[in-house]
Amino acid sequence: MDRVKPLPNYLVQRYQGWQATTWEENRSWYRRLAEDGQRPRAMVISCCDSRVHVISIFGADQGEFFIHRNIANLVPPYAPDGLQHGTSAAVEYAVTALKVAHLIVVGHSLCGGVKGCHAMCSGHAPELEEKSSFVGRWMDILRPGYERIRDLPEGEQVRALEKQAVLISLENLMTFPFVSKAVDAGDMTVHGLWNDIAEGTLEQYDPAAGQFLPI
């Protein structure tokens, strides 16, 4: 613990500015959030990528979204093996305890994790094949998606795989009994989105069309 250092000064200054303005001007709202507990309307599973900012995209207020972020916005299959599963735990809590009405998976363009998965699956990133690679083993979740896009023109494969990351996650979500039960009962809906960072566009998966369509 002696390697832990104080917060960088620029972050301290930003916090102090937030406390003096945003928090001070909304003091009663923050106290209400603290005292009443959270009641988010939706869970959002998005990528760790710093450019992905779902709060900004949807203009959400504090307390509105239950957000879980991981590499490439992936959801693993249901696996009650007694081991540690951060994403699965977040999904379980959102669905069974918070009882969110919507579960949204948000993918994005230029995803480094997806690019790494493509390189690994195509034999160009042997370091990710190592058992010691946490990223590589996490990206194994997306291997079925690679098999679906491997015959596309090379220039189209990575973007197609980004969208497969959303679809694979949606498919895996439905392997969780409490998710499928909530969906079948009409208590919750699931949604798949893909955001083009450069263009500021958002696409949603339309199961009837079998593709992502612009919103």
PyMOL commands that place a pseudoatom at each C-alpha (Angstrom):
pseudoatom trace, name=CA, resn=MET, resi=1, chain=A, elem=C, hetatm=0, pos=[0.000, 0.000, 0.000]
pseudoatom trace, name=CA, resn=ASP, resi=2, chain=A, elem=C, hetatm=0, pos=[2.998, 2.318, 0.311]
pseudoatom trace, name=CA, resn=ARG, resi=3, chain=A, elem=C, hetatm=0, pos=[2.968, 2.614, -3.493]
pseudoatom trace, name=CA, resn=VAL, resi=4, chain=A, elem=C, hetatm=0, pos=[-0.419, 4.325, -3.456]
pseudoatom trace, name=CA, resn=LYS, resi=5, chain=A, elem=C, hetatm=0, pos=[-0.026, 8.045, -4.125]
pseudoatom trace, name=CA, resn=PRO, resi=6, chain=A, elem=C, hetatm=0, pos=[-2.230, 11.115, -3.583]
pseudoatom trace, name=CA, resn=LEU, resi=7, chain=A, elem=C, hetatm=0, pos=[-4.652, 12.042, -6.354]
pseudoatom trace, name=CA, resn=PRO, resi=8, chain=A, elem=C, hetatm=0, pos=[-3.110, 14.220, -9.121]
pseudoatom trace, name=CA, resn=ASN, resi=9, chain=A, elem=C, hetatm=0, pos=[-3.599, 17.913, -8.404]
pseudoatom trace, name=CA, resn=TYR, resi=10, chain=A, elem=C, hetatm=0, pos=[-5.621, 18.597, -11.560]
pseudoatom trace, name=CA, resn=LEU, resi=11, chain=A, elem=C, hetatm=0, pos=[-8.216, 16.047, -10.438]
pseudoatom trace, name=CA, resn=VAL, resi=12, chain=A, elem=C, hetatm=0, pos=[-8.301, 17.512, -6.932]
pseudoatom trace, name=CA, resn=GLN, resi=13, chain=A, elem=C, hetatm=0, pos=[-8.973, 20.935, -8.428]
pseudoatom trace, name=CA, resn=ARG, resi=14, chain=A, elem=C, hetatm=0, pos=[-11.740, 19.576, -10.662]
pseudoatom trace, name=CA, resn=TYR, resi=15, chain=A, elem=C, hetatm=0, pos=[-13.374, 17.885, -7.699]
pseudoatom trace, name=CA, resn=GLN, resi=16, chain=A, elem=C, hetatm=0, pos=[-13.241, 21.047, -5.633]
pseudoatom trace, name=CA, resn=GLY, resi=17, chain=A, elem=C, hetatm=0, pos=[-14.767, 22.999, -8.515]
pseudoatom trace, name=CA, resn=TRP, resi=18, chain=A, elem=C, hetatm=0, pos=[-17.566, 20.419, -8.844]
pseudoatom trace, name=CA, resn=GLN, resi=19, chain=A, elem=C, hetatm=0, pos=[-18.275, 20.490, -5.112]
pseudoatom trace, name=CA, resn=ALA, resi=20, chain=A, elem=C, hetatm=0, pos=[-18.406, 24.273, -5.058]
pseudoatom trace, name=CA, resn=THR, resi=21, chain=A, elem=C, hetatm=0, pos=[-20.735, 24.558, -8.059]
pseudoatom trace, name=CA, resn=THR, resi=22, chain=A, elem=C, hetatm=0, pos=[-22.664, 21.509, -9.267]
pseudoatom trace, name=CA, resn=TRP, resi=23, chain=A, elem=C, hetatm=0, pos=[-22.990, 19.837, -5.881]
pseudoatom trace, name=CA, resn=GLU, resi=24, chain=A, elem=C, hetatm=0, pos=[-23.665, 23.043, -3.963]
pseudoatom trace, name=CA, resn=GLU, resi=25, chain=A, elem=C, hetatm=0, pos=[-26.375, 24.112, -6.421]
pseudoatom trace, name=CA, resn=ASN, resi=26, chain=A, elem=C, hetatm=0, pos=[-28.037, 20.689, -6.266]
pseudoatom trace, name=CA, resn=ARG, resi=27, chain=A, elem=C, hetatm=0, pos=[-27.407, 19.777, -2.648]
pseudoatom trace, name=CA, resn=SER, resi=28, chain=A, elem=C, hetatm=0, pos=[-30.969, 18.633, -1.960]
pseudoatom trace, name=CA, resn=TRP, resi=29, chain=A, elem=C, hetatm=0, pos=[-30.979, 16.389, -5.052]
pseudoatom trace, name=CA, resn=TYR, resi=30, chain=A, elem=C, hetatm=0, pos=[-27.785, 14.621, -4.022]
pseudoatom trace, name=CA, resn=ARG, resi=31, chain=A, elem=C, hetatm=0, pos=[-29.087, 14.111, -0.496]
pseudoatom trace, name=CA, resn=ARG, resi=32, chain=A, elem=C, hetatm=0, pos=[-32.286, 12.667, -1.918]
pseudoatom trace, name=CA, resn=LEU, resi=33, chain=A, elem=C, hetatm=0, pos=[-30.252, 10.249, -4.070]
pseudoatom trace, name=CA, resn=ALA, resi=34, chain=A, elem=C, hetatm=0, pos=[-28.282, 9.192, -1.005]
pseudoatom trace, name=CA, resn=GLU, resi=35, chain=A, elem=C, hetatm=0, pos=[-31.263, 8.781, 1.307]
pseudoatom trace, name=CA, resn=ASP, resi=36, chain=A, elem=C, hetatm=0, pos=[-33.738, 7.199, -1.115]
pseudoatom trace, name=CA, resn=GLY, resi=37, chain=A, elem=C, hetatm=0, pos=[-31.258, 4.878, -2.819]
pseudoatom trace, name=CA, resn=GLN, resi=38, chain=A, elem=C, hetatm=0, pos=[-30.842, 4.308, -6.519]
pseudoatom trace, name=CA, resn=ARG, resi=39, chain=A, elem=C, hetatm=0, pos=[-33.715, 3.517, -8.853]
pseudoatom trace, name=CA, resn=PRO, resi=40, chain=A, elem=C, hetatm=0, pos=[-32.124, 3.450, -12.306]
pseudoatom trace, name=CA, resn=ARG, resi=41, chain=A, elem=C, hetatm=0, pos=[-34.437, 2.966, -15.249]
pseudoatom trace, name=CA, resn=ALA, resi=42, chain=A, elem=C, hetatm=0, pos=[-31.836, 1.126, -17.327]
pseudoatom trace, name=CA, resn=MET, resi=43, chain=A, elem=C, hetatm=0, pos=[-28.593, -0.793, -17.146]
pseudoatom trace, name=CA, resn=VAL, resi=44, chain=A, elem=C, hetatm=0, pos=[-26.009, 0.136, -19.749]
pseudoatom trace, name=CA, resn=ILE, resi=45, chain=A, elem=C, hetatm=0, pos=[-23.122, -2.187, -20.605]
pseudoatom trace, name=CA, resn=SER, resi=46, chain=A, elem=C, hetatm=0, pos=[-20.487, -0.240, -22.518]
pseudoatom trace, name=CA, resn=CYS, resi=47, chain=A, elem=C, hetatm=0, pos=[-16.784, -0.329, -23.284]
pseudoatom trace, name=CA, resn=CYS, resi=48, chain=A, elem=C, hetatm=0, pos=[-14.060, 0.966, -20.982]
pseudoatom trace, name=CA, resn=ASP, resi=49, chain=A, elem=C, hetatm=0, pos=[-12.881, 3.169, -23.858]
pseudoatom trace, name=CA, resn=SER, resi=50, chain=A, elem=C, hetatm=0, pos=[-12.571, 6.741, -22.535]
pseudoatom trace, name=CA, resn=ARG, resi=51, chain=A, elem=C, hetatm=0, pos=[-14.229, 8.096, -25.677]
pseudoatom trace, name=CA, resn=VAL, resi=52, chain=A, elem=C, hetatm=0, pos=[-17.489, 6.271, -24.951]
pseudoatom trace, name=CA, resn=HIS, resi=53, chain=A, elem=C, hetatm=0, pos=[-19.665, 8.525, -22.781]
pseudoatom trace, name=CA, resn=VAL, resi=54, chain=A, elem=C, hetatm=0, pos=[-23.204, 7.187, -22.582]
pseudoatom trace, name=CA, resn=ILE, resi=55, chain=A, elem=C, hetatm=0, pos=[-24.232, 9.735, -19.942]
pseudoatom trace, name=CA, resn=SER, resi=56, chain=A, elem=C, hetatm=0, pos=[-23.476, 12.510, -22.413]
pseudoatom trace, name=CA, resn=ILE, resi=57, chain=A, elem=C, hetatm=0, pos=[-24.992, 10.720, -25.423]
pseudoatom trace, name=CA, resn=PHE, resi=58, chain=A, elem=C, hetatm=0, pos=[-28.343, 10.264, -23.699]
pseudoatom trace, name=CA, resn=GLY, resi=59, chain=A, elem=C, hetatm=0, pos=[-28.258, 13.387, -21.546]
pseudoatom trace, name=CA, resn=ALA, resi=60, chain=A, elem=C, hetatm=0, pos=[-28.815, 11.207, -18.490]
pseudoatom trace, name=CA, resn=ASP, resi=61, chain=A, elem=C, hetatm=0, pos=[-29.082, 12.514, -14.949]
pseudoatom trace, name=CA, resn=GLN, resi=62, chain=A, elem=C, hetatm=0, pos=[-27.170, 11.082, -12.029]
pseudoatom trace, name=CA, resn=GLY, resi=63, chain=A, elem=C, hetatm=0, pos=[-29.018, 8.036, -10.750]
pseudoatom trace, name=CA, resn=GLU, resi=64, chain=A, elem=C, hetatm=0, pos=[-30.740, 7.294, -14.068]
pseudoatom trace, name=CA, resn=PHE, resi=65, chain=A, elem=C, hetatm=0, pos=[-28.361, 4.632, -15.440]
pseudoatom trace, name=CA, resn=PHE, resi=66, chain=A, elem=C, hetatm=0, pos=[-26.743, 1.649, -13.763]
pseudoatom trace, name=CA, resn=ILE, resi=67, chain=A, elem=C, hetatm=0, pos=[-23.536, 1.470, -15.810]
pseudoatom trace, name=CA, resn=HIS, resi=68, chain=A, elem=C, hetatm=0, pos=[-21.094, -1.401, -16.186]
pseudoatom trace, name=CA, resn=ARG, resi=69, chain=A, elem=C, hetatm=0, pos=[-18.023, -0.971, -18.364]
pseudoatom trace, name=CA, resn=ASN, resi=70, chain=A, elem=C, hetatm=0, pos=[-15.558, -3.589, -19.542]
pseudoatom trace, name=CA, resn=ILE, resi=71, chain=A, elem=C, hetatm=0, pos=[-13.244, -4.309, -22.470]
pseudoatom trace, name=CA, resn=ALA, resi=72, chain=A, elem=C, hetatm=0, pos=[-15.315, -4.322, -25.683]
pseudoatom trace, name=CA, resn=ASN, resi=73, chain=A, elem=C, hetatm=0, pos=[-18.694, -4.189, -23.886]
pseudoatom trace, name=CA, resn=LEU, resi=74, chain=A, elem=C, hetatm=0, pos=[-18.850, -7.987, -23.686]
pseudoatom trace, name=CA, resn=VAL, resi=75, chain=A, elem=C, hetatm=0, pos=[-21.169, -10.200, -21.659]
pseudoatom trace, name=CA, resn=PRO, resi=76, chain=A, elem=C, hetatm=0, pos=[-19.945, -13.763, -21.066]
pseudoatom trace, name=CA, resn=PRO, resi=77, chain=A, elem=C, hetatm=0, pos=[-22.316, -16.747, -21.152]
pseudoatom trace, name=CA, resn=TYR, resi=78, chain=A, elem=C, hetatm=0, pos=[-24.084, -17.709, -17.945]
pseudoatom trace, name=CA, resn=ALA, resi=79, chain=A, elem=C, hetatm=0, pos=[-21.611, -19.807, -15.938]
pseudoatom trace, name=CA, resn=PRO, resi=80, chain=A, elem=C, hetatm=0, pos=[-22.592, -20.527, -12.311]
pseudoatom trace, name=CA, resn=ASP, resi=81, chain=A, elem=C, hetatm=0, pos=[-19.240, -22.143, -11.509]
pseudoatom trace, name=CA, resn=GLY, resi=82, chain=A, elem=C, hetatm=0, pos=[-18.585, -20.493, -8.148]
pseudoatom trace, name=CA, resn=LEU, resi=83, chain=A, elem=C, hetatm=0, pos=[-15.791, -18.313, -9.532]
pseudoatom trace, name=CA, resn=GLN, resi=84, chain=A, elem=C, hetatm=0, pos=[-15.583, -14.519, -9.723]
pseudoatom trace, name=CA, resn=HIS, resi=85, chain=A, elem=C, hetatm=0, pos=[-17.600, -12.878, -12.505]
pseudoatom trace, name=CA, resn=GLY, resi=86, chain=A, elem=C, hetatm=0, pos=[-17.752, -9.090, -12.421]
pseudoatom trace, name=CA, resn=THR, resi=87, chain=A, elem=C, hetatm=0, pos=[-19.955, -8.528, -15.453]
pseudoatom trace, name=CA, resn=SER, resi=88, chain=A, elem=C, hetatm=0, pos=[-22.314, -11.355, -14.553]
pseudoatom trace, name=CA, resn=ALA, resi=89, chain=A, elem=C, hetatm=0, pos=[-22.587, -10.007, -10.999]
pseudoatom trace, name=CA, resn=ALA, resi=90, chain=A, elem=C, hetatm=0, pos=[-23.485, -6.559, -12.321]
pseudoatom trace, name=CA, resn=VAL, resi=91, chain=A, elem=C, hetatm=0, pos=[-26.165, -8.015, -14.594]
pseudoatom trace, name=CA, resn=GLU, resi=92, chain=A, elem=C, hetatm=0, pos=[-27.593, -10.113, -11.759]
pseudoatom trace, name=CA, resn=TYR, resi=93, chain=A, elem=C, hetatm=0, pos=[-27.785, -7.115, -9.430]
pseudoatom trace, name=CA, resn=ALA, resi=94, chain=A, elem=C, hetatm=0, pos=[-29.360, -4.853, -12.057]
pseudoatom trace, name=CA, resn=VAL, resi=95, chain=A, elem=C, hetatm=0, pos=[-32.030, -7.375, -13.015]
pseudoatom trace, name=CA, resn=THR, resi=96, chain=A, elem=C, hetatm=0, pos=[-32.870, -9.067, -9.715]
pseudoatom trace, name=CA, resn=ALA, resi=97, chain=A, elem=C, hetatm=0, pos=[-32.270, -6.296, -7.171]
pseudoatom trace, name=CA, resn=LEU, resi=98, chain=A, elem=C, hetatm=0, pos=[-32.687, -3.014, -9.055]
pseudoatom trace, name=CA, resn=LYS, resi=99, chain=A, elem=C, hetatm=0, pos=[-35.243, -4.462, -11.468]
pseudoatom trace, name=CA, resn=VAL, resi=100, chain=A, elem=C, hetatm=0, pos=[-34.239, -2.209, -14.350]
pseudoatom trace, name=CA, resn=ALA, resi=101, chain=A, elem=C, hetatm=0, pos=[-36.744, -1.815, -17.158]
pseudoatom trace, name=CA, resn=HIS, resi=102, chain=A, elem=C, hetatm=0, pos=[-34.158, -1.777, -19.936]
pseudoatom trace, name=CA, resn=LEU, resi=103, chain=A, elem=C, hetatm=0, pos=[-30.819, -3.495, -20.492]
pseudoatom trace, name=CA, resn=ILE, resi=104, chain=A, elem=C, hetatm=0, pos=[-28.719, -1.801, -23.172]
pseudoatom trace, name=CA, resn=VAL, resi=105, chain=A, elem=C, hetatm=0, pos=[-25.441, -3.006, -24.723]
pseudoatom trace, name=CA, resn=VAL, resi=106, chain=A, elem=C, hetatm=0, pos=[-23.505, -0.210, -26.428]
pseudoatom trace, name=CA, resn=GLY, resi=107, chain=A, elem=C, hetatm=0, pos=[-20.671, -0.999, -28.849]
pseudoatom trace, name=CA, resn=HIS, resi=108, chain=A, elem=C, hetatm=0, pos=[-18.565, 1.552, -30.690]
pseudoatom trace, name=CA, resn=SER, resi=109, chain=A, elem=C, hetatm=0, pos=[-16.242, 2.260, -33.583]
pseudoatom trace, name=CA, resn=LEU, resi=110, chain=A, elem=C, hetatm=0, pos=[-12.451, 1.944, -33.365]
pseudoatom trace, name=CA, resn=CYS, resi=111, chain=A, elem=C, hetatm=0, pos=[-12.655, -0.416, -30.389]
pseudoatom trace, name=CA, resn=GLY, resi=112, chain=A, elem=C, hetatm=0, pos=[-9.166, -1.488, -29.350]
pseudoatom trace, name=CA, resn=GLY, resi=113, chain=A, elem=C, hetatm=0, pos=[-10.408, -4.667, -27.698]
pseudoatom trace, name=CA, resn=VAL, resi=114, chain=A, elem=C, hetatm=0, pos=[-12.256, -5.770, -30.811]
pseudoatom trace, name=CA, resn=LYS, resi=115, chain=A, elem=C, hetatm=0, pos=[-9.254, -4.923, -32.967]
pseudoatom trace, name=CA, resn=GLY, resi=116, chain=A, elem=C, hetatm=0, pos=[-7.110, -7.056, -30.663]
pseudoatom trace, name=CA, resn=CYS, resi=117, chain=A, elem=C, hetatm=0, pos=[-9.581, -9.925, -30.892]
pseudoatom trace, name=CA, resn=HIS, resi=118, chain=A, elem=C, hetatm=0, pos=[-9.484, -9.732, -34.676]
pseudoatom trace, name=CA, resn=ALA, resi=119, chain=A, elem=C, hetatm=0, pos=[-5.691, -9.792, -34.639]
pseudoatom trace, name=CA, resn=MET, resi=120, chain=A, elem=C, hetatm=0, pos=[-5.655, -12.713, -32.202]
pseudoatom trace, name=CA, resn=CYS, resi=121, chain=A, elem=C, hetatm=0, pos=[-8.199, -14.800, -34.099]
pseudoatom trace, name=CA, resn=SER, resi=122, chain=A, elem=C, hetatm=0, pos=[-6.482, -14.134, -37.429]
pseudoatom trace, name=CA, resn=GLY, resi=123, chain=A, elem=C, hetatm=0, pos=[-3.108, -15.213, -36.038]
pseudoatom trace, name=CA, resn=HIS, resi=124, chain=A, elem=C, hetatm=0, pos=[-1.478, -11.777, -35.820]
pseudoatom trace, name=CA, resn=ALA, resi=125, chain=A, elem=C, hetatm=0, pos=[-1.362, -11.354, -32.036]
pseudoatom trace, name=CA, resn=PRO, resi=126, chain=A, elem=C, hetatm=0, pos=[0.254, -14.447, -30.472]
pseudoatom trace, name=CA, resn=GLU, resi=127, chain=A, elem=C, hetatm=0, pos=[0.778, -12.557, -27.211]
pseudoatom trace, name=CA, resn=LEU, resi=128, chain=A, elem=C, hetatm=0, pos=[-2.992, -12.513, -26.725]
pseudoatom trace, name=CA, resn=GLU, resi=129, chain=A, elem=C, hetatm=0, pos=[-3.094, -16.290, -27.058]
pseudoatom trace, name=CA, resn=GLU, resi=130, chain=A, elem=C, hetatm=0, pos=[-1.024, -16.649, -23.892]
pseudoatom trace, name=CA, resn=LYS, resi=131, chain=A, elem=C, hetatm=0, pos=[-2.923, -17.941, -20.864]
pseudoatom trace, name=CA, resn=SER, resi=132, chain=A, elem=C, hetatm=0, pos=[-1.444, -15.050, -18.895]
pseudoatom trace, name=CA, resn=SER, resi=133, chain=A, elem=C, hetatm=0, pos=[-3.198, -12.475, -21.085]
pseudoatom trace, name=CA, resn=PHE, resi=134, chain=A, elem=C, hetatm=0, pos=[-6.291, -11.232, -19.289]
pseudoatom trace, name=CA, resn=VAL, resi=135, chain=A, elem=C, hetatm=0, pos=[-7.339, -9.312, -22.387]
pseudoatom trace, name=CA, resn=GLY, resi=136, chain=A, elem=C, hetatm=0, pos=[-6.914, -12.326, -24.641]
pseudoatom trace, name=CA, resn=ARG, resi=137, chain=A, elem=C, hetatm=0, pos=[-8.935, -14.632, -22.412]
pseudoatom trace, name=CA, resn=TRP, resi=138, chain=A, elem=C, hetatm=0, pos=[-11.661, -12.024, -22.092]
pseudoatom trace, name=CA, resn=MET, resi=139, chain=A, elem=C, hetatm=0, pos=[-11.766, -11.566, -25.859]
pseudoatom trace, name=CA, resn=ASP, resi=140, chain=A, elem=C, hetatm=0, pos=[-12.287, -15.322, -26.256]
pseudoatom trace, name=CA, resn=ILE, resi=141, chain=A, elem=C, hetatm=0, pos=[-15.936, -14.453, -25.633]
pseudoatom trace, name=CA, resn=LEU, resi=142, chain=A, elem=C, hetatm=0, pos=[-15.971, -12.836, -29.077]
pseudoatom trace, name=CA, resn=ARG, resi=143, chain=A, elem=C, hetatm=0, pos=[-14.380, -15.727, -30.996]
pseudoatom trace, name=CA, resn=PRO, resi=144, chain=A, elem=C, hetatm=0, pos=[-17.780, -16.963, -32.287]
pseudoatom trace, name=CA, resn=GLY, resi=145, chain=A, elem=C, hetatm=0, pos=[-18.324, -13.498, -33.737]
pseudoatom trace, name=CA, resn=TYR, resi=146, chain=A, elem=C, hetatm=0, pos=[-15.046, -13.687, -35.610]
pseudoatom trace, name=CA, resn=GLU, resi=147, chain=A, elem=C, hetatm=0, pos=[-16.134, -16.923, -37.241]
pseudoatom trace, name=CA, resn=ARG, resi=148, chain=A, elem=C, hetatm=0, pos=[-19.202, -15.099, -38.570]
pseudoatom trace, name=CA, resn=ILE, resi=149, chain=A, elem=C, hetatm=0, pos=[-17.245, -12.268, -40.208]
pseudoatom trace, name=CA, resn=ARG, resi=150, chain=A, elem=C, hetatm=0, pos=[-14.014, -13.950, -41.301]
pseudoatom trace, name=CA, resn=ASP, resi=151, chain=A, elem=C, hetatm=0, pos=[-15.163, -14.305, -44.929]
pseudoatom trace, name=CA, resn=LEU, resi=152, chain=A, elem=C, hetatm=0, pos=[-15.990, -10.624, -45.365]
pseudoatom trace, name=CA, resn=PRO, resi=153, chain=A, elem=C, hetatm=0, pos=[-13.565, -8.345, -47.268]
pseudoatom trace, name=CA, resn=GLU, resi=154, chain=A, elem=C, hetatm=0, pos=[-10.656, -7.620, -44.948]
pseudoatom trace, name=CA, resn=GLY, resi=155, chain=A, elem=C, hetatm=0, pos=[-11.422, -3.911, -44.754]
pseudoatom trace, name=CA, resn=GLU, resi=156, chain=A, elem=C, hetatm=0, pos=[-14.916, -4.596, -43.421]
pseudoatom trace, name=CA, resn=GLN, resi=157, chain=A, elem=C, hetatm=0, pos=[-14.077, -7.227, -40.841]
pseudoatom trace, name=CA, resn=VAL, resi=158, chain=A, elem=C, hetatm=0, pos=[-13.172, -5.144, -37.775]
pseudoatom trace, name=CA, resn=ARG, resi=159, chain=A, elem=C, hetatm=0, pos=[-16.230, -2.903, -37.959]
pseudoatom trace, name=CA, resn=ALA, resi=160, chain=A, elem=C, hetatm=0, pos=[-18.422, -5.963, -38.488]
pseudoatom trace, name=CA, resn=LEU, resi=161, chain=A, elem=C, hetatm=0, pos=[-16.767, -7.584, -35.459]
pseudoatom trace, name=CA, resn=GLU, resi=162, chain=A, elem=C, hetatm=0, pos=[-17.541, -4.485, -33.369]
pseudoatom trace, name=CA, resn=LYS, resi=163, chain=A, elem=C, hetatm=0, pos=[-21.209, -5.088, -34.066]
pseudoatom trace, name=CA, resn=GLN, resi=164, chain=A, elem=C, hetatm=0, pos=[-20.811, -8.789, -33.396]
pseudoatom trace, name=CA, resn=ALA, resi=165, chain=A, elem=C, hetatm=0, pos=[-19.544, -7.842, -29.927]
pseudoatom trace, name=CA, resn=VAL, resi=166, chain=A, elem=C, hetatm=0, pos=[-22.969, -6.340, -29.286]
pseudoatom trace, name=CA, resn=LEU, resi=167, chain=A, elem=C, hetatm=0, pos=[-24.834, -9.310, -30.773]
pseudoatom trace, name=CA, resn=ILE, resi=168, chain=A, elem=C, hetatm=0, pos=[-22.759, -11.917, -28.930]
pseudoatom trace, name=CA, resn=SER, resi=169, chain=A, elem=C, hetatm=0, pos=[-23.428, -10.036, -25.698]
pseudoatom trace, name=CA, resn=LEU, resi=170, chain=A, elem=C, hetatm=0, pos=[-27.172, -9.938, -26.362]
pseudoatom trace, name=CA, resn=GLU, resi=171, chain=A, elem=C, hetatm=0, pos=[-27.164, -13.663, -27.108]
pseudoatom trace, name=CA, resn=ASN, resi=172, chain=A, elem=C, hetatm=0, pos=[-25.193, -14.406, -23.945]
pseudoatom trace, name=CA, resn=LEU, resi=173, chain=A, elem=C, hetatm=0, pos=[-27.503, -12.242, -21.843]
pseudoatom trace, name=CA, resn=MET, resi=174, chain=A, elem=C, hetatm=0, pos=[-30.388, -14.488, -22.773]
pseudoatom trace, name=CA, resn=THR, resi=175, chain=A, elem=C, hetatm=0, pos=[-28.532, -17.480, -21.294]
pseudoatom trace, name=CA, resn=PHE, resi=176, chain=A, elem=C, hetatm=0, pos=[-28.999, -15.924, -17.830]
pseudoatom trace, name=CA, resn=PRO, resi=177, chain=A, elem=C, hetatm=0, pos=[-32.245, -17.422, -16.456]
pseudoatom trace, name=CA, resn=PHE, resi=178, chain=A, elem=C, hetatm=0, pos=[-33.241, -14.256, -14.611]
pseudoatom trace, name=CA, resn=VAL, resi=179, chain=A, elem=C, hetatm=0, pos=[-32.706, -12.163, -17.758]
pseudoatom trace, name=CA, resn=SER, resi=180, chain=A, elem=C, hetatm=0, pos=[-34.744, -14.409, -20.051]
pseudoatom trace, name=CA, resn=LYS, resi=181, chain=A, elem=C, hetatm=0, pos=[-37.447, -14.677, -17.385]
pseudoatom trace, name=CA, resn=ALA, resi=182, chain=A, elem=C, hetatm=0, pos=[-37.732, -10.884, -17.060]
pseudoatom trace, name=CA, resn=VAL, resi=183, chain=A, elem=C, hetatm=0, pos=[-37.818, -10.451, -20.844]
pseudoatom trace, name=CA, resn=ASP, resi=184, chain=A, elem=C, hetatm=0, pos=[-40.422, -13.194, -21.356]
pseudoatom trace, name=CA, resn=ALA, resi=185, chain=A, elem=C, hetatm=0, pos=[-42.592, -11.700, -18.611]
pseudoatom trace, name=CA, resn=GLY, resi=186, chain=A, elem=C, hetatm=0, pos=[-42.461, -8.293, -20.272]
pseudoatom trace, name=CA, resn=ASP, resi=187, chain=A, elem=C, hetatm=0, pos=[-40.755, -6.754, -17.240]
pseudoatom trace, name=CA, resn=MET, resi=188, chain=A, elem=C, hetatm=0, pos=[-37.585, -5.792, -19.124]
pseudoatom trace, name=CA, resn=THR, resi=189, chain=A, elem=C, hetatm=0, pos=[-36.440, -5.113, -22.680]
pseudoatom trace, name=CA, resn=VAL, resi=190, chain=A, elem=C, hetatm=0, pos=[-32.960, -5.605, -24.120]
pseudoatom trace, name=CA, resn=HIS, resi=191, chain=A, elem=C, hetatm=0, pos=[-31.364, -3.391, -26.751]
pseudoatom trace, name=CA, resn=GLY, resi=192, chain=A, elem=C, hetatm=0, pos=[-28.186, -3.402, -28.846]
pseudoatom trace, name=CA, resn=LEU, resi=193, chain=A, elem=C, hetatm=0, pos=[-26.548, -0.161, -30.003]
pseudoatom trace, name=CA, resn=TRP, resi=194, chain=A, elem=C, hetatm=0, pos=[-23.409, 0.791, -31.912]
pseudoatom trace, name=CA, resn=ASN, resi=195, chain=A, elem=C, hetatm=0, pos=[-21.909, 4.289, -31.764]
pseudoatom trace, name=CA, resn=ASP, resi=196, chain=A, elem=C, hetatm=0, pos=[-19.685, 5.803, -34.464]
pseudoatom trace, name=CA, resn=ILE, resi=197, chain=A, elem=C, hetatm=0, pos=[-17.439, 8.046, -32.382]
pseudoatom trace, name=CA, resn=ALA, resi=198, chain=A, elem=C, hetatm=0, pos=[-16.181, 10.215, -35.255]
pseudoatom trace, name=CA, resn=GLU, resi=199, chain=A, elem=C, hetatm=0, pos=[-19.592, 10.812, -36.821]
pseudoatom trace, name=CA, resn=GLY, resi=200, chain=A, elem=C, hetatm=0, pos=[-21.617, 11.002, -33.636]
pseudoatom trace, name=CA, resn=THR, resi=201, chain=A, elem=C, hetatm=0, pos=[-24.148, 8.548, -35.033]
pseudoatom trace, name=CA, resn=LEU, resi=202, chain=A, elem=C, hetatm=0, pos=[-25.969, 5.784, -33.199]
pseudoatom trace, name=CA, resn=GLU, resi=203, chain=A, elem=C, hetatm=0, pos=[-27.332, 2.583, -34.700]
pseudoatom trace, name=CA, resn=GLN, resi=204, chain=A, elem=C, hetatm=0, pos=[-29.645, 0.054, -33.067]
pseudoatom trace, name=CA, resn=TYR, resi=205, chain=A, elem=C, hetatm=0, pos=[-30.021, -3.608, -33.867]
pseudoatom trace, name=CA, resn=ASP, resi=206, chain=A, elem=C, hetatm=0, pos=[-33.323, -4.410, -35.535]
pseudoatom trace, name=CA, resn=PRO, resi=207, chain=A, elem=C, hetatm=0, pos=[-34.011, -8.159, -35.198]
pseudoatom trace, name=CA, resn=ALA, resi=208, chain=A, elem=C, hetatm=0, pos=[-36.697, -8.013, -37.892]
pseudoatom trace, name=CA, resn=ALA, resi=209, chain=A, elem=C, hetatm=0, pos=[-34.211, -6.580, -40.400]
pseudoatom trace, name=CA, resn=GLY, resi=210, chain=A, elem=C, hetatm=0, pos=[-31.318, -8.625, -39.016]
pseudoatom trace, name=CA, resn=GLN, resi=211, chain=A, elem=C, hetatm=0, pos=[-29.010, -5.619, -39.019]
pseudoatom trace, name=CA, resn=PHE, resi=212, chain=A, elem=C, hetatm=0, pos=[-28.072, -2.383, -37.291]
pseudoatom trace, name=CA, resn=LEU, resi=213, chain=A, elem=C, hetatm=0, pos=[-30.079, 0.611, -38.505]
pseudoatom trace, name=CA, resn=PRO, resi=214, chain=A, elem=C, hetatm=0, pos=[-29.506, 4.333, -37.860]
pseudoatom trace, name=CA, resn=ILE, resi=215, chain=A, elem=C, hetatm=0, pos=[-31.500, 5.991, -35.099]
for i in range(1, 215): cmd.bond("trace and resi %d" % i, "trace and resi %d" % (i + 1))
show_as sticks, trace
zoom trace
